[in-house]
Amino acid sequence: MNAVVLDPLGRVLLARREAPPIWNLPGGKLEPGEAPWHAAERETREEVGLHVEVVRLVGVYDRSPAGRSVLVFLCRRVAGTPTVTVEATEVRWFPMDNLPADINPYQPARIRDAVTGRAAVLRSQPGPSVRQLYPDH
């Protein structure tokens, strides 16, 4: 699950993780009994210290055979300031036309879908897992 959070200038919030050391959308796994949209809100709060509210489902991204499907939600900021946490070594807002080169390779399409789409997309994103792409971390 990923959360796409935009600021008033239209920049997207990304967090750099320690392993692998690449930029990612806030997100993670569901806890038992948790709704996916609540997981998006919780993971964003835990990962970058920002309280958000889900606006809509951006899409379902099939990662088979390398991984599971990923739900992506567009979220709006409710409170807080993005901050470094134990899960994020760096947190920054990026303009859409200047995403970092070292971003999770599957996420630029998800960000574009969040910004340009009005209805949820169903998209296949085959390829190696991020852990396979960055094995030394």
Steps between C-alpha positions, in 0.01 A plus 500: 500500500626848411380849586543787255499826696517833317573843644321821388769551233429158349820340626498136612631384838771233485700326771845348468537169676821358635473164325492528210608865502251625243207741501153357552143604551392450861342160542526149627300196595157457646465392859255216574141625476605842366329662203746595221406871515561505876838335438588783259422756768683306774809424292533864393479612863753238616739544211509878454310644798221646289130454574310444176154408382436278199329689216465216251641176367755574226531144381588138545847409374562133432857399583471131415687279468764685707266636765150576617257758372554851635215738578583868456300779662500874444507668841463852627698646787294553816770598752866476579830572336691234305788377711773239510409185694651158565347395167613800293853641501392801292163650406445758225244651264587453131358679194329260259741589223807450720463166680828360633692258278531252785126446548325165523464429125131402524385814678528780239210341307297481821570867572399601145179298532417677828549842347344448157228243563150536629404133510699215648730321259585133474863474392745215465853580617701181445867492583741413776429602856669811635707273729620313190586826326701619802644173645791648697280688741 
